[in-house]
C-alpha cells in the first residue's frame, strides 16, 4: 500500500510563507502525477498545483505567482512553496499521487495551513 505523509503546515500571518512537503513510500520516478489539493471548511476539495514525472507543472489561477510545486524523484518527495499567503489560503492541504498506468490515486492525511493575523 502506497503511503503519503505531508508535513510543514502551521499558523502564519498574511504575507508570510510556508513550505509543505510530502513523502511517498514508493519510487515516483516514472509515469505519475503528484498534486497538492486543499479543502477549506464547508468547501469542496480543489486542486492547487500538480507536477508530472516529466516535470510539467500546473497551477490553479488563485495561486499563480505565489506558490511553486517541485519534486525530487531521488527522495520520493514533492513540495509546495507557498509565498504571500492570504487568509483565503487557510485549508487542509493534501498530497495526491496518481499512477498513470493504473489510474490509481493515493492520498495523504492532510496538513492544516492557517493564515491569520
N, C-alpha and C positions, 0 to 999 in steps of 0.2 A: 504494500500500500504506500503510495506516494504521500509524503507529508510536507507541508509548507508551514514555516514558522516566521511570523512577522515580528519586528521589533522596531523601536525608535519613536513610538508615539509619545504624546505628552501634552502638557499645557504650555502654550506660548501666548505672547501678546501679538496683536495685529502688527504686521510688518516684519515679524521675525521669521526665522527659518527652522525647518526640521528636516531630518533625513531618515526616511524609512528604509528598512532592509528586510528582505525575505530570503530565507534559506530553504532550498529544496533538497529533499533527501535522495534524489537521483540525478544522474547526469542530465544536463539541459543543453548539451552542445548542439543538438540537431532536431529539426522538424517539430518545433513547438513555438508557442507564443506565450509570453509572460505578460500579465497585466495587473494593474492596480485599479481597484474599484473602491467606491465609498458609498456608505449609506448613512444618511442623517436621520434623526428621529422623525417618524411619520412619512418618510420619503422612500422611494424605490432605490435600490442599489443602482449605481451608474458607473460607467467606465470613465476612468480618469486618464489613463495612459496605458499603452501597450508597446511591446517590442518583440520582434520576431527573432528566431535563432539566427537569421541572416543579418539582423541589425536594423531592420526597418522599424521606425517608431511612429506612433500615432498619439495625438493629444486631443483631449476634449477642448473645445473652444474656451471654456471657462478657466483653463489652466495654462493655455499657451503663453509662452514668455515668462512664466513664473515657475513651473515645475519641469524637471528633467528626469526622464527614466533612463536607466542604464543597467547593463547586465554583465556579469563576469562568469563566463561559461566554465572557466577553470575552477572557480569556487562554488559553482552552482547557486549563485545569488542574483537577485535583482534588487535594485534600489530606486527610490523615488526621492529626489532632492526637491524640497518644497520651499520656495522663497516668497517673500512678500505675502505672507499668509493673511487671510481675511477671516472675519468671524464666520462667514458663509462656508468656509472650508472645514468647519467643525463637523466631524463624522467619524464613524468607524471605517478604517481603511483595510481593505482585504487584498491579498495577493492571490492570483489565479494562474494556474498552469493549464494550458490547452495543448494536448498532444495531437498533432495534426494527423498522424497516421491512423489513430483510433478514434479521434474526436472526443476523447475523454477529457473531462475537466476536473481539476483538483483545486480546492480552496484552502487557504489558511484560516486561522481562527479569528483574525482581525486584531487591529490595534487602534486604540482611541486617540484621535487628534482633537484637541480643543483649543480654539483660538479665541481668547477673551482678554479684555483689559480689566 
